[in-house]
């Protein structure tokens, strides 16, 4: 297996193993529910787009995608905006308790979301944020902001301090220096951080379900509607699953170059 054909065989087997669940999900989404439950077929014998049509025409379905994309986009923007100055402070300055504060931020990422579900529920119900995209977006900041700070601090520490000093000697104000000089140097870190913030917020379910009911209900919660007294609507559930893969695939496509450099450099 050390020869080139052997390596190709191993790689091909790995790719088949990796893509099989995705193919099977797509396969099921193009079948009728009757065909799915009556037997095993490797491809749809009577392909249908009825499952996708239902999702795109039923407001209770497509609104779930809109809600999920809304709070994920808000969370990603807030997380990166807050993490940039915090990461710069950790990478450039030393102050009392900085290492303890840095560890405490990371400990929030280690804690399970269930720990914070009840406090967030009580708080947002009291201030009127319950069942809004902002409720989920702000709750996800609890674990995405520390993650973004951790990643960005690694990238910023790799930028020589002399660049900061030279820019200030040349008369740059800090906002001008940060936006025009420093930010392009850590663009890979920003791209990687945004990717992870997006993905972690997109796949998180517990807080998203706890903090929403109707108006901001995410697609993952909407997918539970396929269960009824008549059984599970497997085709519709598979079509919804395929569509949940699309946003993540698009994000990976747009930040693919940043991710490649990010895995080679920062704390990833």
Secondary structure, DSSP 8 states (H G I E B T S, - for coil): --SHHHHHHHHHHHHHHHHHHHHHHHHHHTS-HHHHHH---SS-SS---HHHHHHHH-HHHHHHHHHHHHHHHHHHHHHHHHHHHHHHHHHH---TTHHHHHHHHHHHHHS-THHHHHHHHHHHHHHT-TTSHHHHHHHHHHHHHHHHHHHHHHHHHTS-HHHHHHHHHTT--HHHHIIIIIHHHTHHHHHHHHHHHHHHHHH--HHHHHT-SSTT--HHHHGGGGEETTEE-HHHHHHHHHHHHHHHHHHHHHTHHHHHHHHHSS--
